[in-house]
Structure formats: structure tokens, C-alpha cells
Amino acid sequence: MRFCLWLTLGLTLMGRAWAGTITLELIPSAASVSPGESVTMNAEISGIGVPGAAEVGSFDIFVGFNPALLAPEGVTFGALLGNASASQALTGSTVSPGRVEAAEVSFLSNAQLDALQTTSSFTLATFSFEGIGSGTAAFTFEGGPIDDGNGNLIAGTKAVIPEPDPLPLLVMLLAAGVPGLRRLSRLQ
């Protein structure tokens, strides 16, 4: 009996060691820009796809930039939370002065997410900008949660961010159906 207890404890600790730390990185973190030049930056997550690691089920991240140097052009979402065109995920982005928000909620099961997210790192979203000034533009992570398939925080922050208008959230909940309800409620 004691052997089983020690074996279970050892396997649990090994699983935690394999899981490592889940981190978000902005690549590149800074870029030289000139007027009219296109600049892209990837929000990449690592520590996923290894034994014992959680899957990414949703995220709502805020990226800061210098509005005197860059004008946002758009956000492209990665494919590892599901295909938004096939109603497997819901995506959205907003822009405010000096800040871009990108959010995605997957409607796939945890098993489906695990099957997609087999690499140790992948791109959550690619942010596109146009240079409107000359200089070095830095990108900063300004907060926001990255949650697992059950809506539990695995990276990022549950920073105090202004609450969205409840009507669009209600529409998203109705569109999401039962699988996405838990994840959408955790984003708030």
C-alpha cells in the first residue's frame, strides 16, 4: 500500500516537471519601422503539448504599441483552437489608442484541443500593423487571461479590464451553445 502511495506521488511530481511553465511571448518584442512599412508580431504560447500540460481553450489578450509609430491593420488567429469559419471557435479583436485586444474561445472538447495542440509552442494570434512613423516600436503584453479547456487560468492575468457591453456577450453565449458557455463565462 505504501509503495502505491509513493508511486502515485512520484508520478504526480514527474507529470508536473514535464508540464513545465506555460508562457506567452511577443515575437518580435520590438521592430524598426518606417512609414508605409508592414510589421507583424506573433503572440506565441509555449509549454503546451507536453505530457501533463493543459490545453488552451480560450484567451483574451491585450497588446500595447506606440500609436505614433504604428497603425493596427488586423489580427489573424491561429488554427489550434479550432476553425472559426466552421463554428469551432469564436474570435474577435478591438483597437483602442495604443492597444489591440485579441480574443478567441474554442468550442472543441478538451480531447479535440489536445489532438490539435501537440507542439510545445504555437501562435495564438498574429497582429498586423502599418508604420506611420520612423523608429523602434516596442510591443508589450498588457494583460488578459489564457485559460485551459475548462476555463481555468493557465497563463496571463485576470487583470482588471473594463467590462464589455452585456448585449454582445449574450449574443455570443447564444451562438456558442452549451460547449462554449463555460469558457465564455470564465473570460469575464
N, C-alpha and C positions, 0 to 999 in steps of 0.2 A: 504494500500500500504506500509506504514512504517512497519507494522507488518511483511509482506512478506520479506522486506529487512532485518530486524533484524533476522528473522527465517533463511534466507539463510546464513547470516553472521555467525550465531551461529552454524549451521550445518557444514559449511566450517571449522570453528575452531575446532569443535569436530572431524571431519574427520582427520585433521592434528594431533590432540592429539592422536587419535587411531593409526595413522600410525607410530608414534614413529620414532626412529632413525635406519637407516639401517647400520649395522656394519659388518666388516669382522674380523674373529678371527682365528688364527692358533692354533690348538689343537692337541698335546700339543705345547706350545711355546718353550719348551726345553725338551731334553731327555738324559738320561745317556746311553752311547753306549760303546760297546766293539767290537773288531774285529770279523767279521763274523755274528754279530747280525743284525737282520732285524728291521728297525724302520719305522713307518708310521706316517704321520702328515696329518690332515684334514684342509682344508680351508673351514670354515663354515661361512655362512651369516645368520644374524638374523635381525628381523624387517620386514620380508616378511610374506605374508599370513594373515595379519590382515586387518580389514577394512581401506580403504584409502591408503594402501601401494602399491607401484609399484611392478611389477613382474620383475624377472631377465630375460633379453633377450640375454645378451652376457657378457663375461668377458675376460680379458687378464691380468692375474696377474703374478707378479714376486716374488719368494720366495728365500731369501738368506739362506745359510747354510755354515758351516765350512768344506771346502774340505779336510782338514787334518783329519777330523773325519768321514766324510760321503761320500759315492759314490751314486749318484742317480741311481735308478733302473727303475723307471717309474712313470707314472701318470695315475690314474683311474678316470674317470669323473662320476659325479652323474647322475641320470636319470631325474632330474626335469627341464631340458631344452630340453628334447626330446631324442630319441634314435638315436645315430649316425649310427648304423647298418641299421636302417630303413630310412635313409636320412632325419631325422627330425632335425639333428644338425650336425655341423662340429666341430671337435675337433683337437687339436694339442698341442704338447709340444716340447720345446727345452731345452738343457742343455748347460750352459757355466760355466767356473770355479766359483764355489761358488754361482751359481744361477740357478734356474729352472723356466721356463716360462710355464704356462698352459693357453690355450685359448679355448673358446667354443662360438659358435654362433648358436642360435636356429633359425630354420626356421618355428616354430609354430606361430600361431597367438597369440595376447595378451590374448584372451579369453581361448585358449588352455593352455597357460602358467599359467594363473590364476587358471585353474582347476587342474593343476599338483602341483602348489606351494601353498598348503593350510596350511602347517605348518608354525610356526613362525620362524623356522630356519631349514637350511638343508646344506648338504655338497656339495660344488661346485666341489671339486676335492680332491682326496687322493694321497699324494706324498709318494713314497716308496724309502727307502734308505737302504744301507748296511753299517754297521760300518766297518771302516778301521783303526780306532784308538780308544783309550780309553779316555773318558772324558765326559763332558756335552756339547751336541750340541744344540745350540740355533737356532731357525727358526725366520726369520724376513720378514715382508711384505715390499717389496722394491718398491711398486707402481704398477700402472696399473688400468685401468677403470673397473668398474662393471656398466653396462648400463641396462636400462629398455627395454621393448619390442619395444619402439620407438627409441632406440639408445641414450637416454638422460642419462647422468651420474647420478647415484644414490648412489654410494659409490666408495671408492678408489680414485685414482688420474689420471689425464691426464698427468702423468709425462713425461718428455722428455726422450723418449726411442728411440734408433736407428731405423730408418725406415727399414722395411723389403724390400727384393727384390721385385720389382713390378710384375715380371712374375708369381710367385706363387699366389700373390693376384688376378691377372687377372684370373687365373685358378679357384681359389676359387669363384670368382664372377660369372663366367660362370656356375660352378657347383651348386651354391646357388640358381640361378634363381631369380625371382623378389622378393619373400618374404624376402630373406636374404640380398638383395642388400643394403637396408637402414642400417641394423645392421652392416654389414661388413664395410661400408664406415665410420661409426662412430668410429670403433676401431682404426683408424689411428690418 
